[in-house]
Amino acid sequence: MKNRVFNTFLLLAMVGMMFTACKKEYPEPPIQDLPIGEVYTIEDILNMEPGTVFTEDASVYGIITADEVSGNLYKAAFMQDRATGKAIELYLNAVSGVRIGDSVRIYLKDVTYAMYNNLPQLSNFEADGHIVILANNKPIEPQVTTIANINAGQHRAGLVKLENVYFASTGTFADPTTYGNRTLRDDSNNEVIIRTSNYANFANDSLPQGTGNLVAIASVYNNTWQLLIRSAKELEFDGFNPGGGALPGEVHPLPYYQSFSNEFGSYMTYSVVDDDHFWKIDYNSAVMTGHVKIGDEHYYYTNEDWLISSPVEITGVDHAKAVMSYAAQYNGPSDRDVTMQVSADYIWGTDPSNATWRELPNTFSNSSGWNFQMVEVGLDDFLGQTVTVAVKFVSSDTQSRTFEISSISIQEGQAGDVPGPPTPGQGEGTGTFDDPYNVAAGIGLQSEKPTAWVQGYIVGAVKSGPSSVSSNDDIDWSAPFGRATNVLIADDPSCNEVSNCIIVELVPSGSPLRTQVNLVDHPENLGKTLAVLGKLRTYFGQAGLRDSNGTEEDFVLEGGTPTPPPGPGTTEYFNQVLTTQASFNTFSSYSVIGEQGWYFNTSHPEYGAVMSGYLNNVTYANEDWFITPVMDLSNSTNPVLNFEHARGPENSLNVGVNDGYYTVWVTNEYSDGEDPNQDRWVELPILNQPSVKWQFVAAGDLVIPAEFKTATCRIAFRYICPDGGSGDSATWEIKNVVVKEQ
């Protein structure tokens, strides 16, 4: 019998010609006779109204710039126009067979042009019947650019290359069970997110250190620009080894993750019975079957084949589990034809029959169709040990299933410890969906229960400004509320004692949890019951519930779902939160007078864009402009500007308000880098001024005059102050700048 390390197996050509496994067929885009109809360019489509459905024969041509091979994309690809550089995502109803460099024609009838959180897509179609591959190996070269250009939106959905950049942290590209957002920086401290799926075949690779180059797709989610790496082999960093870390056969620490999208990686295979049929990489997964078909005849073969991990050290955790993503069809010889096995004495590369294995008490039911499903198996009995985990497959000469594995993760946690949505319960609770912890229990279990449901009454929110909470004075217990990033929950709806509360982090930005629960937009939520799934760990220095995924399934708000504030359902021409470095960098600034300038406080991103002429107890003369990028308002009807702003300290709050110290302007003429005083600007009077120090308020809907409904419109925030004493200027803070239809 033969062991096979990695995917180094070769089928005999004759066998490959004779036998075909009885198996699902993924759509392989055929070269077929589909009507061409009207021909559009990608740019033509990007200029259409999102939501457009093509009802007639039509086509668009392009080059595939990203595919699903690495596992970082699923049911998706990116396509770009070689001539113009314009690009778009192909969001499909099923996996596709397109590959990077394919020259393709997309048949557009019944396809939808959509804008998904600011990312343009062709959606609602399958490769088969819509994609015609015209040629292979015609790749587009990435455009060398900068992080600043990406954050300015110059390469939306396009293929780019960044040089002399570095990762701002250590660790891996993604976490075992979720996406990873990792910060990439350049020498000017510009930042952009590298977003990686936990199914990517490089998800568990260590981030490269030092300065280097990389190729990626420039994507966006709402107002956050992010890069999608196509392959770890396109990262050029000294000492970086794609797939690095412990070698196959060496001991791996937790978390230990392996995707089988294009290789076995640190796993090996071994055929105990029947060398002719074995685990192989196919359909972006590890596949095993003993069922083959010759013509119309079906044949079954007796097999025993193992998919075996490298040794893994299960130490330093209170609980451990194995998580497998798999799909299966047909009937095996028994309900134990596929099992998960664990051994403490297996020697890498040898016949598993010579080791002692313990079969784990789980079964793998057939999936619906060929959809992958997750199964979790507890490994607490092996805490403190170094073990090998394996999947054992058996078939007989009369029955065989076909079994696929897309990934296996061995990680910290208890099997099944993240339940589904809750029906809020009573009492101390157990942290589950139907019996969440009450607040008292959640306070007592900080950091002891990593993920749990907690329920309480919404009683307030941390005020705008404080980075930590030291007293009840740091909390807004009643309207108006100044911070949308958190709420406090308590067991008593009349509570106003912070030590009896849990501070719930409302993340991510733009998520249903943030938009539907926050008290700035929904003060009516005060007093309602809220149950949230998150991690029990401190927030603002107090008991907290953090790191929720923020989806509709991760919280339950009493009384149903409030109407979200204007935004996603409103026509928006510009939207920048200014509470991230990336968002801040989309603006330009110009200092006419003074040494000070607009800046972003990385220690307090919630302040937004900040400007002050005050330094060392003295106010210095300044004139500083903070200017949006170009906005296209040529198709607008009644555009308005809104933003939130705050000022302080107390003795300077209203200084210069009537003297034009803090003003907003609009123009059609400005070009980056020039003195704005050379151009014609029109002031937009601010409707609402801050009345309490450091309290953010909405400025109101500032109507943009008709003469500025052009393709070159810009908005600017101008700050001025004179030379003087300590009370002659205020600090001005701005965030959440939106231009939309009234």
C-alpha positions as a printed Julia matrix, in Angstrom:
742×3 Matrix{Float64}:
   0.0    0.0     0.0
   1.17   3.52   -0.73
   1.11   6.75    1.18
   0.65   9.9    -0.82
   1.91  13.18    0.6
   0.21  16.25   -0.94
  -1.39  15.96   -4.35
   1.44  14.15   -6.09
  -0.69  11.38   -7.56
  -0.99  10.67  -11.26
  -3.81   8.68  -12.77
  -2.95   6.42  -15.66
  -4.04   8.11  -18.83
  -6.03   5.08  -19.91
  -7.88   4.89  -16.62
  -8.64   8.58  -16.85
 -10.15   8.06  -20.28
 -12.27   5.08  -19.25
 -13.67   6.06  -15.89
 -15.84   8.96  -14.8
 -17.0    9.26  -11.19
 -20.75   9.57  -10.7
 -20.53  13.1    -9.45
 -21.94  16.59   -9.65
 -20.74  18.68  -12.53
 -19.78  22.27  -11.8
 -20.75  24.64  -14.59
 -17.82  25.01  -16.96
 -18.43  28.06  -19.15
 -18.85  26.58  -22.6
 -17.88  28.03  -25.92
 -21.38  28.12  -27.26
 -23.57  29.97  -29.69
 -25.13  32.66  -27.55
 -26.59  35.77  -29.2
 -24.37  38.85  -29.06
 -26.99  41.56  -29.38
 -26.1   45.11  -28.43
 -22.5   45.4   -27.25
 -21.75  47.43  -24.13
 -18.42  48.29  -22.58
 -17.86  47.88  -18.86
 -17.81  51.67  -18.62
 -21.23  51.83  -20.31
 -22.61  49.5   -17.64
 -21.03  51.45  -14.78
 -22.85  54.54  -16.02
 -26.24  52.8   -15.82
 -28.65  53.04  -12.93
 -27.92  50.29  -10.33
 -30.71  47.73  -10.43
 -30.86  47.71  -14.24
 -31.92  44.31  -15.61
 -30.97  43.53  -19.21
 -34.13  42.31  -20.92
 -32.8   42.04  -24.49
 -29.88  40.26  -26.13
 -26.69  42.12  -25.19
 -23.05  41.4   -24.39
 -20.0   42.87  -22.68
 -16.39  41.79  -23.22
 -13.48  41.72  -20.79
 -10.57  39.86  -19.21
 -10.92  37.84  -16.0
  -8.63  39.36  -13.37
  -9.58  37.25  -10.31
 -11.06  33.77   -9.92
 -12.0   31.25   -7.22
  -8.88  29.09   -7.34
  -7.28  30.35   -4.12
 -10.56  30.19   -2.19
 -10.53  33.92   -1.42
 -13.55  34.35   -3.71
 -16.62  32.12   -3.85
 -19.19  32.18   -6.64
 -17.47  35.31   -7.88
 -14.85  36.64  -10.26
 -13.63  40.05  -11.43
 -13.52  41.28  -15.03
 -11.66  44.27  -16.46
 -11.55  46.17  -19.74
  -7.99  46.09  -21.06
  -8.36  49.39  -22.94
  -9.97  51.58  -20.28
  -9.08  49.8   -17.04
 -12.73  49.87  -15.94
 -13.66  46.79  -13.91
 -16.64  45.02  -12.38
 -17.36  42.0   -10.18
 -19.18  38.96  -11.58
 -21.38  37.76   -8.72
 -22.72  34.35   -9.75
 -25.42  31.96   -8.59
 -22.96  29.06   -8.73
 -19.22  28.45   -8.89
 -17.65  29.01  -12.29
 -14.83  27.61  -14.36
 -13.35  30.93  -15.46
  -9.67  31.53  -14.75
  -7.43  34.56  -14.53
  -6.46  35.66  -18.04
  -9.56  34.28  -19.75
 -10.9   36.58  -22.43
 -14.66  36.32  -22.06
 -17.96  37.58  -23.38
 -20.82  37.92  -20.88
 -24.26  37.38  -22.38
 -26.29  39.96  -20.48
 -29.91  38.98  -21.02
 -31.64  38.58  -17.6
 -28.44  39.71  -15.82
 -28.69  42.51  -13.24
 -26.29  45.42  -12.83
 -26.13  46.08   -9.09
 -24.14  48.26   -6.72
 -23.44  46.17   -3.61
 -22.21  48.5    -0.85
 -20.51  50.65   -3.51
 -18.97  47.69   -5.38
 -20.34  47.35   -8.96
 -21.55  43.88   -9.9
 -23.12  41.9   -12.67
 -25.28  39.51  -10.69
 -28.12  36.98  -10.74
 -26.72  34.62  -13.38
 -24.72  31.44  -13.8
 -21.59  30.85  -15.84
 -23.27  28.17  -17.93
 -25.43  29.98  -20.46
 -23.95  33.43  -19.84
 -20.15  33.27  -20.06
 -18.38  32.46  -23.32
 -14.62  31.9   -23.04
 -13.0   33.32  -26.18
  -9.33  32.74  -25.34
  -7.06  31.72  -22.46
  -3.91  33.13  -20.94
  -4.49  36.78  -21.86
  -3.81  38.33  -18.44
  -3.99  42.03  -17.68
  -0.97  43.58  -15.99
  -1.79  45.22  -12.66
  -1.6   48.99  -12.46
   1.1   50.21  -10.11
  -0.52  52.69   -7.75
  -0.61  53.94   -4.15
  -2.79  53.39   -1.11
  -3.87  57.02   -1.32
  -5.15  56.48   -4.87
  -7.04  53.37   -3.82
  -8.67  55.21   -0.92
  -9.6   57.99   -3.35
 -11.59  55.46   -5.38
  -9.4   55.52   -8.5
  -9.29  51.73   -9.01
 -12.71  50.4    -8.03
 -12.79  46.62   -8.75
  -9.52  46.96  -10.69
  -6.26  44.99  -10.58
  -3.51  46.92   -8.82
   0.04  46.55   -7.57
   1.35  48.3    -4.48
   5.06  48.75   -3.85
   7.0   49.46   -0.66
   4.14  48.65    1.7
   4.03  46.73    4.97
   1.56  44.95    7.24
   0.86  46.81   10.47
   0.61  43.67   12.61
   1.68  40.07   12.93
  -0.48  36.95   12.9
  -2.24  35.24   10.02
  -4.22  36.55    7.04
  -7.57  35.38    8.48
  -9.05  33.83   11.57
 -10.05  30.16   11.48
 -13.8   30.71   11.18
 -14.22  34.18    9.76
 -12.78  36.78    7.45
  -9.6   38.58    8.42
  -9.2   42.35    8.08
  -5.5   43.24    8.2
  -4.07  46.75    7.87
  -1.56  47.56    5.12
   0.45  50.79    5.32
   2.94  52.8     3.32
   5.72  55.15    4.4
   3.27  58.08    4.54
   1.06  56.18    7.03
  -1.71  55.76    4.47
  -3.71  52.65    5.32
  -5.96  50.17    3.54
  -7.56  46.89    4.63
  -6.44  43.51    3.28
  -9.56  41.33    3.53
  -9.09  37.57    3.38
 -11.62  34.74    3.57
 -10.93  31.97    6.06
 -11.45  29.61    3.1
  -8.48  31.07    1.21
  -5.65  28.58    0.83
  -3.31  31.13    2.42
  -5.68  32.13    5.27
  -3.51  30.49    7.92
  -0.19  31.72    6.51
   1.73  34.16    8.68
   1.6   37.76    7.49
   4.85  38.8     5.77
   7.03  41.19    7.73
   9.06  44.09    6.46
   8.43  46.13    3.33
   7.42  44.58    0.02
   5.1   44.54   -2.97
   1.78  42.84   -3.68
  -0.88  42.42   -6.36
  -4.59  42.52   -5.48
  -8.09  43.59   -6.52
  -9.19  47.0    -5.19
 -12.6   46.37   -3.63
 -14.85  48.42   -1.38
 -17.53  47.82    1.25
 -19.64  50.91    1.91
 -16.92  53.53    2.47
 -14.13  51.16    3.46
 -11.63  50.39    0.73
 -10.08  46.95    0.88
  -7.78  44.74   -1.16
  -8.48  41.13   -2.15
  -5.35  39.07   -2.74
  -5.6   36.65   -5.68
  -2.72  34.41   -4.63
  -0.14  34.45   -1.87
   2.43  33.92   -4.6
   1.83  37.53   -5.68
   3.26  38.87   -2.41
   6.89  39.9    -2.82
   8.34  40.22    0.67
  11.79  39.1     1.8
  11.54  35.86    3.73
   7.84  35.35    2.97
   7.04  31.72    2.23
   3.47  31.13    0.98
   2.09  28.24    2.94
   4.85  28.83    5.46
   4.9   28.02    9.12
   5.33  24.45   10.24
   6.11  22.09    7.36
   3.96  19.04    6.58
   4.67  16.4     9.18
   5.95  18.92   11.73
   3.94  19.86   14.81
   1.43  22.68   14.17
   0.05  24.95   16.92
  -3.57  26.08   17.27
  -5.33  27.33   15.3
  -4.48  24.83   12.56
  -6.38  25.42    9.33
  -6.18  23.8     5.92
  -8.13  24.67    2.78
  -8.27  22.05    0.04
  -9.19  24.42   -2.78
  -6.1   23.52   -4.83
  -3.78  21.35   -2.7
  -3.57  19.06    0.31
  -1.1   21.44    1.97
   0.01  20.07    5.33
  -2.26  17.0     5.05
  -1.35  13.67    3.43
  -3.38  10.78    2.03
  -2.96   7.03    2.43
  -4.72   4.16    0.63
  -5.0    1.11    2.89
  -7.29  -0.74    0.45
  -7.33  -0.18   -3.35
  -4.52   1.98   -4.73
  -6.55   2.85   -7.83
  -9.02   5.12   -6.03
  -7.82   7.72   -3.57
  -8.31  11.22   -2.23
  -7.64  13.85   -4.89
  -8.07  17.58   -5.34
 -11.03  18.36   -7.58
 -13.85  20.94   -7.66
 -11.89  23.14   -5.22
 -11.99  20.47   -2.53
 -10.54  17.14   -1.39
 -12.67  14.44   -3.02
 -13.0   10.69   -2.38
 -15.28   8.12   -4.01
 -15.29   4.41   -4.83
 -18.01   4.8    -7.47
 -17.13   5.08  -11.14
 -19.1    4.93  -14.34
 -18.09   3.4   -17.68
 -20.59   4.28  -20.34
 -23.99   3.51  -18.82
 -22.6    0.98  -16.35
 -21.94   1.75  -12.66
 -19.09   0.08  -10.76
 -18.25   0.1    -7.05
 -14.91  -0.68   -5.42
 -13.86  -1.6    -1.91
 -11.74   1.2    -0.47
 -10.21   2.39    2.77
  -8.58   5.77    2.29
  -7.35   8.28    4.85
  -6.91  12.07    4.77
  -4.43  12.74    7.59
  -3.36  15.99    9.26
   0.11  16.9    10.41
   0.54  16.57   14.19
  -1.25  19.35   16.04
  -0.55  20.53   19.58
  -3.79  21.06   21.53
  -2.4   23.09   24.39
  -3.03  26.43   26.07
  -6.82  26.27   25.71
  -9.74  25.19   27.88
 -11.69  23.74   24.95
 -10.83  22.58   21.44
 -12.78  21.4    18.42
 -12.42  20.37   14.8
 -14.56  22.22   12.25
 -15.08  20.68    8.81
 -16.8   22.1     5.73
 -18.01  19.23    3.56
 -20.51  18.09    0.96
 -21.68  14.5     0.28
 -24.07  12.56   -1.93
 -25.15   9.0    -2.7
 -25.19   6.01   -0.31
 -22.3    4.42    1.52
 -22.11   0.86    2.85
 -23.01   2.06    6.39
 -23.65   5.21    8.4
 -20.0    5.03    9.51
 -18.52   5.07    6.01
 -16.97   8.45    6.76
 -15.56   9.05   10.23
 -13.22  11.43   12.0
 -10.37   9.73   13.86
  -7.77  10.95   16.38
  -4.44   9.33   17.26
  -1.73  10.21   19.76
   0.8    7.67   18.41
   0.5    7.94   14.62
   3.84   8.37   12.83
   3.6   10.75    9.89
   3.8    9.04    6.52
   3.16   5.48    7.75
   0.23   3.11    7.32
  -2.52   4.37    9.69
  -3.43   0.73   10.37
  -0.33   0.53   12.57
  -1.48   3.33   14.91
  -4.1    3.5    17.66
  -7.09   5.58   16.6
 -10.12   6.79   18.49
 -13.26   7.27   16.41
 -15.13  10.46   17.29
 -18.91  10.15   17.83
 -20.14  12.12   14.86
 -21.83  11.36   11.55
 -21.71  13.17    8.22
 -25.13  13.29    6.61
 -25.58  13.96    2.92
 -25.87  17.62    2.04
 -28.69  19.22    0.12
 -27.56  19.1    -3.46
 -23.85  19.78   -3.42
 -23.99  22.62   -0.91
 -21.22  22.59    1.67
 -22.21  22.39    5.31
 -20.3   22.78    8.57
 -19.86  20.16   11.27
 -18.08  20.64   14.6
 -16.53  17.84   16.66
 -15.28  18.36   20.23
 -11.65  17.54   21.07
 -11.67  18.3    24.82
 -10.58  14.72   25.6
  -7.25  15.47   23.93
  -6.35  18.72   25.72
  -2.65  18.93   26.51
  -1.72  16.35   23.86
  -0.13  16.38   20.42
  -2.42  14.38   18.14
  -3.13  13.59   14.51
  -6.64  14.13   13.17
  -7.82  12.16   10.16
 -10.86  11.53    8.0
 -11.33   7.84    7.17
 -13.38   6.88    4.11
 -14.6    3.35    3.33
 -16.66   1.91    0.47
 -17.68  -1.55   -0.66
 -18.08  -3.33   -3.97
 -21.81  -2.54   -3.84
 -22.04   0.95   -2.26
 -20.0    4.14   -2.18
 -20.64   7.75   -1.37
 -18.84  10.68   -2.95
 -17.41  12.89   -0.23
 -15.85  16.35   -0.52
 -14.02  18.47    2.05
 -13.36  22.16    1.38
 -11.52  22.84    4.65
 -10.71  21.55    8.13
  -9.86  23.74   11.12
  -8.62  22.59   14.53
  -9.11  25.46   16.92
 -10.05  26.71   20.36
 -13.71  26.46   21.36
 -16.52  24.08   22.21
 -18.43  22.3    19.48
 -21.76  24.01   18.91
 -21.08  26.88   21.32
 -22.36  29.57   18.95
 -26.14  29.02   18.74
 -28.68  30.63   16.47
 -30.86  33.7    17.06
 -32.46  33.96   20.51
 -35.84  34.3    22.03
 -34.78  36.44   24.99
 -35.2   34.51   28.23
 -35.21  35.33   31.93
 -33.0   34.7    34.93
 -29.26  34.3    35.03
 -29.31  32.35   31.78
 -26.86  30.0    30.14
 -25.65  32.22   27.3
 -27.52  30.3    24.63
 -29.97  31.57   22.04
 -33.05  30.58   24.05
 -31.66  31.46   27.46
 -29.22  34.38   27.22
 -27.24  35.64   30.18
 -28.71  38.57   32.01
 -26.44  41.56   32.56
 -25.4   40.54   36.08
 -24.22  37.17   34.75
 -22.44  38.83   31.83
 -20.54  41.16   34.16
 -19.38  38.22   36.25
 -18.27  36.2    33.22
 -16.05  38.78   31.55
 -13.4   36.91   29.48
 -14.56  33.56   30.9
 -17.17  32.85   28.23
 -15.63  33.92   24.91
 -18.9   33.99   22.92
 -22.39  34.22   24.37
 -25.82  35.83   24.13
 -26.55  38.58   26.67
 -29.88  40.35   27.19
 -30.81  43.57   28.96
 -32.62  46.88   28.7
 -31.01  49.7    26.71
 -30.34  52.48   29.25
 -27.83  54.81   27.58
 -24.62  55.22   25.58
 -21.08  56.41   26.25
 -20.76  60.14   25.56
 -18.86  61.42   22.56
 -15.29  62.1    23.63
 -14.21  59.77   26.46
 -11.84  56.94   25.52
 -12.55  55.24   28.84
 -15.45  55.37   31.28
 -14.58  56.27   34.87
 -17.91  57.52   36.23
 -21.6   57.91   35.48
 -20.81  61.38   34.09
 -19.26  59.72   31.03
 -22.66  58.29   30.01
 -25.58  59.86   28.16
 -28.54  58.45   30.12
 -31.09  60.42   28.09
 -31.39  62.17   24.71
 -29.68  63.76   22.93
 -27.11  61.02   22.44
 -23.71  61.78   20.97
 -22.23  58.39   20.08
 -23.62  55.77   17.71
 -20.95  53.12   18.29
 -22.31  51.65   21.54
 -25.23  51.25   23.91
 -25.41  50.3    27.59
 -27.72  47.51   28.73
 -28.83  46.74   32.29
 -31.2   44.37   34.11
 -33.21  47.37   35.37
 -34.62  49.71   32.69
 -34.24  52.68   35.08
 -30.58  51.97   35.83
 -28.15  54.9    35.7
 -25.19  53.25   37.44
 -22.51  52.23   34.94
 -21.07  49.51   37.2
 -24.38  47.64   36.83
 -24.27  47.82   33.01
 -22.61  46.12   30.07
 -21.39  48.37   27.27
 -22.33  46.76   23.94
 -20.08  47.54   20.98
 -22.19  48.21   17.86
 -20.05  46.8    15.05
 -19.23  46.71   12.23
 -19.88  50.2    10.88
 -22.91  50.07    8.58
 -24.1   46.75    9.98
 -27.74  46.16   10.97
 -26.65  46.09   14.62
 -25.19  49.6    14.33
 -27.83  51.17   12.11
 -30.87  49.71   13.84
 -29.86  49.88   17.5
 -27.79  53.06   18.03
 -29.44  55.81   20.08
 -28.21  58.74   17.98
 -30.5   57.75   15.12
 -33.04  55.84   17.25
 -33.52  57.49   20.65
 -36.82  55.6    20.81
 -34.79  52.44   21.52
 -34.08  53.69   25.06
 -35.72  51.24   27.45
 -36.16  48.45   24.89
 -34.91  44.92   25.45
 -31.83  43.98   23.44
 -30.18  40.55   23.13
 -26.8   40.38   21.37
 -24.33  37.63   20.49
 -20.73  38.71   21.13
 -17.62  38.3    23.24
 -17.66  39.14   26.93
 -14.64  41.39   27.3
 -14.03  44.88   28.61
 -14.98  47.97   26.62
 -14.15  51.55   27.62
 -12.57  50.02   30.73
 -15.91  48.56   31.87
 -17.75  45.26   31.44
 -18.44  44.87   27.73
 -19.91  42.76   24.96
 -17.84  43.11   21.79
 -16.91  41.71   18.38
 -20.42  40.79   17.23
 -20.78  40.02   13.53
 -23.58  42.59   13.56
 -25.94  40.76   11.19
 -29.7   40.42   11.59
 -29.09  37.0    13.13
 -26.77  38.34   15.84
 -29.25  40.43   17.81
 -32.92  40.74   18.74
 -34.4   44.17   19.48
 -37.73  44.46   21.26
 -40.57  45.65   19.07
 -39.05  44.6    15.77
 -36.61  46.44   13.56
 -36.52  50.24   13.6
 -36.38  52.02   10.28
 -32.71  52.6     9.41
 -31.56  56.21    9.18
 -31.24  57.76    5.71
 -28.3   56.29    3.87
 -28.42  52.89    2.17
 -31.93  53.49    0.87
 -31.25  57.06   -0.22
 -29.48  58.2    -3.38
 -26.04  59.22   -2.13
 -23.37  60.96   -4.15
 -20.74  61.07   -1.43
 -20.35  59.43    1.98
 -17.24  59.44    4.16
 -17.3   58.63    7.88
 -13.9   60.3     8.57
 -13.5   58.01   11.61
 -10.94  55.85    9.8
  -7.57  56.83    8.38
  -8.64  55.52    4.99
 -11.73  57.71    4.95
  -9.77  60.76    6.13
  -7.26  60.23    3.32
  -9.93  60.66    0.64
  -9.96  64.39    1.46
  -7.19  66.84    0.65
  -6.08  69.72    2.85
  -4.45  73.07    2.21
  -2.89  75.38    4.78
  -3.03  79.03    3.69
  -1.7   80.4     6.99
  -0.23  78.74   10.05
   1.78  75.71   11.07
  -1.22  73.67   12.18
  -3.39  71.63    9.81
  -6.27  69.18    9.59
  -5.32  65.82   11.06
  -6.65  62.4    12.08
  -6.22  61.36   15.72
  -5.34  57.66   15.52
  -5.77  57.3    19.3
  -9.32  58.68   19.08
 -10.69  57.91   15.62
 -14.19  58.77   16.82
 -13.17  62.46   16.7
 -13.14  62.37   12.88
 -11.22  65.11   11.06
  -9.73  67.58   13.57
  -8.39  71.14   13.28
  -7.17  73.53   15.97
  -4.97  76.62   16.05
  -4.29  76.13   19.76
  -0.84  74.97   20.87
   0.97  75.29   24.22
  -1.66  77.64   25.7
  -1.48  79.99   22.71
  -3.72  80.43   19.65
  -1.8   80.86   16.39
  -3.19  82.45   13.24
  -4.45  79.8    10.8
  -6.48  79.41    7.66
  -6.89  75.73    6.75
  -9.14  74.05    4.18
 -10.32  70.42    4.25
 -11.62  69.51    0.79
 -13.58  66.54   -0.58
 -12.57  64.76   -3.76
 -14.54  65.58   -6.91
 -18.22  64.61   -6.73
 -20.4   64.08   -9.77
 -23.71  65.86   -9.1
 -24.58  66.27  -12.77
 -27.55  63.89  -12.48
 -28.75  65.13   -9.1
 -32.06  66.86   -8.5
 -32.01  68.41   -5.01
 -28.59  67.6    -3.51
 -27.94  68.47    0.1
 -24.91  68.23    2.36
 -25.06  66.97    5.92
 -22.32  66.27    8.42
 -21.76  66.0    12.15
 -19.46  68.4    13.98
 -18.32  69.24   17.5
 -16.26  71.97   19.14
 -14.54  72.62   22.44
 -13.28  73.39   25.01
 -15.99  75.16   26.97
 -14.4   78.63   26.98
 -13.9   78.56   23.2
 -17.03  76.74   22.07
 -18.69  79.76   20.43
 -15.64  81.92   19.72
 -15.68  83.19   16.13
 -18.94  81.49   15.11
 -20.3   84.81   13.84
 -16.94  85.81   12.38
 -16.61  82.96    9.9
 -14.17  80.83   11.88
 -15.93  77.53   11.0
 -17.53  77.58    7.56
 -18.49  75.29    4.67
 -18.06  76.09    0.97
 -18.84  74.63   -2.46
 -17.1   75.08   -5.84
 -16.79  73.68   -9.37
 -13.28  75.02   -9.96
 -10.81  73.66   -7.41
  -7.87  71.46   -8.4
  -5.78  69.48   -5.91
  -2.74  71.27   -4.58
  -3.7   74.84   -5.41
  -4.58  77.66   -3.02
  -8.39  77.49   -2.74
  -8.54  81.28   -2.51
  -7.72  81.37   -6.23
 -11.11  79.83   -7.03
 -14.71  80.94   -6.66
 -16.44  79.36   -3.66
 -19.98  79.84   -2.34
 -20.65  79.45    1.38
 -23.27  76.97    2.61
 -24.57  78.36    5.92
 -24.5   75.8     8.73
 -27.99  75.31   10.16
 -27.1   73.71   13.51
 -24.07  74.71   15.59
 -22.74  72.72   18.58
 -24.09  74.06   21.87
 -22.35  71.7    24.29
 -18.58  71.16   24.32
 -17.44  68.06   22.44
 -21.06  67.13   21.68
 -21.48  66.12   18.01
 -24.57  67.52   16.31
 -25.9   67.16   12.77
 -25.34  70.36   10.81
 -28.69  70.0     9.02
 -29.44  69.63    5.32
 -27.34  72.3     3.59
 -28.84  72.84    0.13
 -26.28  72.83   -2.68
 -27.15  75.54   -5.26
 -28.15  74.44   -8.76
 -25.02  75.93  -10.38
 -22.93  73.29   -8.6
 -24.87  70.29   -9.9
 -21.91  69.43  -12.11
 -19.38  66.61  -12.51
 -16.63  68.66  -10.8
 -18.3   69.68   -7.54
 -16.28  69.84   -4.32
 -17.15  70.72   -0.73
 -14.65  72.32    1.65
 -14.53  72.97    5.4
 -12.6   76.16    6.16
 -11.14  76.84    9.61
  -9.64  80.21   10.58
  -8.43  81.75   13.83
  -6.27  84.76   14.78
  -3.14  85.1    16.9
  -4.25  85.44   20.48
  -4.65  83.94   23.91
  -5.89  80.6    25.14
  -9.56  81.39   24.47
  -9.25  82.76   20.95
  -9.9   79.54   19.04
 -11.76  76.26   19.33
 -10.98  72.76   18.14
 -13.35  71.79   15.3
 -14.14  68.11   14.68
 -16.05  66.78   11.65
 -17.33  63.32   10.68
 -20.04  61.51    8.68
 -20.0   63.79    5.64
 -22.83  62.88    3.24
 -24.1   64.45    0.01
 -27.45  62.97   -1.02
 -30.83  63.75   -2.5
 -33.0   65.76   -0.17
